[in-house]
């Protein structure tokens, strides 16, 4: 190691005996996790990363700040990485959560932990990360007993059911006026959880209840998203677009009818086509041989059916997953079409800041590969961005959001019911 070299990250990954419960290694109060069907990564501690938000010192021109992708390239270019495994999630990794709207009061972050414990297809590892200039003790790499079970409360927020239906009608007026073709409108629930809550209980409930989703906990944002924004691995890029939703049926016959009705719905089909085209348009400058399903398939989740389309291609410009996140977000699936006009309608009709809801959440490694989902079916724990979890005394504020895509022909009451179904995973898990 060159003693004259500027401070940089030193990263060492080593294989360990198989780990059965990754989540047990996470911080009970501030878990850092990315899980799917038992595989994934959890982080412990914090060594640095990237931040962008309104809390930065006054006088800083945000437009002149480097992007998350550029900052990450600089961090990784300077790092010393010893990773003999070369598996997804090994080596230098940052967890990330980015705001939905550039005008949001929420902070976008890439978080590099001091240690990462991971598992992929039966193999487990630990990665230790430190600065050369820092002489800090390494965090303990051992499971932490789970705290007691707890429950939280959620109730109407700034946009109650009647207000949401009024907002849908206003969105339909904007569509009729030619302002937009589609706009995704969300509503909010607010509540609290006990201050001493072990948040891993919430992560575990979501992971067990919705094993086929991406279950995440990053900087207080906890959820289980069914929608992949983008995955980059070894030069290949994939995405899964979800748009068009119907609740599951009460019995097998009713459920089959619901799936068939969604597959043949003109309204949901139009909404889905807008979303797929927005992803294809964003990826086209970066990828060749883009392939998308000719027709969407119905994706089964425990509480609803989605129309889904898988997209795949090969990168030709060495774009990182963070570059593609910037190109893709926000998609028509969570904003609308045309995107810029839809964002303006959202700002006008939603009486709250979405924060990180419907923004990108995931991880990126030193090569730029990574997995990113859209932050759906989630809640922000500790709703005030400037305050840390430990600063609350008796209860912690919680805010959750759910939305629906509004197109010509949308029915306000039906869209309200769709948001109730989408709230169910996080409401049930908090309860």
Buried (B, 14 or more C-beta within 10 A) or exposed (E): EEEEEEEBBBBBBEEBEEBEBBBBBBBBBBBBBBBBEEBBBBBBBBBBBBBBBBEEEEEEEEEEBEEBBBBBBEBBEEBBBEBEBEBBBBBBBBBBBBBBBEEBBBBBBBBBBBBBBBBBEEBBBBBBBBBBEEEEEEBEBEBBEBBEEBEBBBEBBEBBBEBBBBBBEBBBEBBEEEBBBBBBBBBBBBBBBBBBBBBBBBBBBBBEBBBEBBBBBBBBBBBBBBBBBBBBBEEEBBBBBBBBBBBBBEEEEEBEEBBEBBBEBEBBBBBBBBBBBBBBBBBEEBBEEBEBEEEBEBBEBEBBBBBBBBBBBBBEEEBBBBBBBBBBBBBBBBBBBBBEBBBBBBEBBBEBBBBBBBBBBBBBBBBBBBBBBBBBBBBBBBBEBEEEBEEBEEBBBBBBBBBBBBBEEBBBEEBBBBBEBBBBBBBEBBE
